[in-house]
Amino acid sequence: MSLAIVYGSSMGNTENAANLICEKLGIEADVLDVANTSADTINGYDKLICGTSTWNNGDMQDDWDSFDFGSLKLSGKTVAVFGVGDSQGYSDEFCDGMAKLFNELKNAGANLVGEISTDGYSFDESEALNNNGNFVGLALDYDNEEEMNEQRVDNWIKIIKPLFS
Ligand SMILES: Cc1cc2nc3c(=O)[nH]c(=O)nc-3n(C[C@H](O)[C@H](O)[C@H](O)COP(=O)(O)O)c2cc1C
């Protein structure tokens, strides 16, 4: 089984999150910056964890925003997403970029896993909620709640690890 953790990051927060997830997951994985990664490369992995920060009031990070999603072929592959945002400064669009990434990966055929409860988060609105009212993936906030990231990653990994082993 091959696994890649692919991130888009402008200031380094989502990159840090990708490395933290890799370390905590404890499964061999390649950590890739989407800025230097093609759709063909991503198509070559069996499973994926993809992360984006949110910019421009609700968009994916720039490198994901310009990514060639049309060339992704992820039919039936297990994929989880994580998002990094600012729940106070952008409380009406907290981690909206994660929702856009989720939808693009779903359109490419992925089997998305890893939804989590919003318990313990404080924000007004987010596109990244599913019909159960859960985040579609792991939401992290380095601007206001950095001290909670490790525990949030640990909790999420408990959910997804069996699906990536
Ligand atoms: C101009 C600007 C726009 C932003 N827009 C949003 C947003 O709409 N929603 C959100 O949750 N965070 C937003 N953020 C916060 C970033 O996503 C956050 O700072 C994140 O940690 C950046 O991660 P990165 O360094 O991996 O790019 C914005 C930040 C800036 C500076």
The ligand as a Gaussian input file, in Angstrom:
#p B3LYP/6-31G(d) Opt

LIG

0 1
 C       -5.931000      37.125000       3.265000
 C       -6.297000      35.913000       4.073000
 C       -7.493000      35.266000       3.829000
 C       -7.875000      34.161000       4.600000
 N       -9.105000      33.571000       4.399000
 C       -9.511000      32.587000       5.236000
 C      -10.814000      32.024000       5.117000
 O      -11.623000      32.408000       4.281000
 N      -11.171000      31.024000       5.973000
 C      -10.314000      30.547000       6.943000
 O      -10.692000      29.645000       7.684000
 N       -9.053000      31.060000       7.052000
 C       -8.640000      32.063000       6.244000
 N       -7.380000      32.580000       6.371000
 C       -6.472000      32.023000       7.409000
 C       -5.435000      31.039000       6.834000
 O       -6.047000      29.923000       6.231000
 C       -4.552000      30.559000       7.976000
 O       -3.752000      31.634000       8.416000
 C       -3.691000      29.366000       7.673000
 O       -3.053000      28.943000       8.856000
 C       -2.652000      29.591000       6.590000
 O       -2.051000      28.341000       6.336000
 P       -0.829000      28.134000       5.314000
 O        0.350000      28.801000       5.932000
 O       -0.636000      26.663000       5.259000
 O       -1.243000      28.702000       3.997000
 C       -7.002000      33.677000       5.613000
 C       -5.777000      34.328000       5.842000
 C       -5.438000      35.441000       5.105000
 C       -4.127000      36.133000       5.417000

